[in-house]
């Protein structure tokens, strides 16, 4: 069987841009390029390895865990999760970088995974790319910013209704 899809966990470009600052990750490594007004001004790295992926991890992925049904007039065929994964394939590692957010002053936040399927932490950098620290895992990742230290988050209540939450970060 041929599957017209890229392998699971294939590297993808992760980026964010605000007011002339763009931060891009285009590798499996914890490495981002910072662009200002169209010029690449720096590369920022942290010693955070890619996250290893096992076959069991890949089988839990929403993209394959239910298998796939092929339908045609008068019939259908169910492809098992195992067969779908074998046809599609998967990368042996996944980039730790999941999302990036850029604040109005050019500082940026990087959400990184610590395991396949979850375990996210958020690293914060100032506009000069100085690492300021890692936020507690309970803090949500910003959707936008009012100010550099006032992120705005969209989250959903138990009924699935979205709510906008503003919170403040205090540096110590």
C-alpha positions, 0 to 999 in steps of 0.5 A: 500500500502507498500512503500519500503522506510524509512520515510521522514526526518528519521535521517541520518548520516552526516559526513566529513573527511580530513587529519585524522580528521572526524566529524560525526553527527548521531543523530537528535540533534545538536551534532557532534563527532570529531575523529582524527586518529581513536580516538574519541577526543570530542563531540561538542554540540550547543543549536540548537533544531531539526527543527519541521516538519508538514504534509504540510512540508512533502507534499512539499518534492520532494520525495512525492510532485508529487506522484508516478506512478506504471506501469505494462504491459497494465496499470498504477496507480497514487498514490497521494502525500497524499497517498504516504506520509501516506504509507511512513510516516515522522519524526516529527523533522529533525536534524538541521545539513545538511552538514559538511566540514573539513578544512586541519587544523582540523577546521570544518564548519557545515551547519544547517537548520533553517526550513524545505526545506531551511533557511541554516546557517553555523557555524564555529569551530576551530580545538579545537572545539571552536565556531568561529561564524555563517557566513552570509547566503549569503556565500556558503558552501565549497566543499573543502579548499585551506587553512583553511580560503580559501574555494573552492565552486562549484556553477552553473551559470544560464545555469547550467554550474559549476564554481569553486570559491575561497573566503577568510574569514577574522577573526575580 
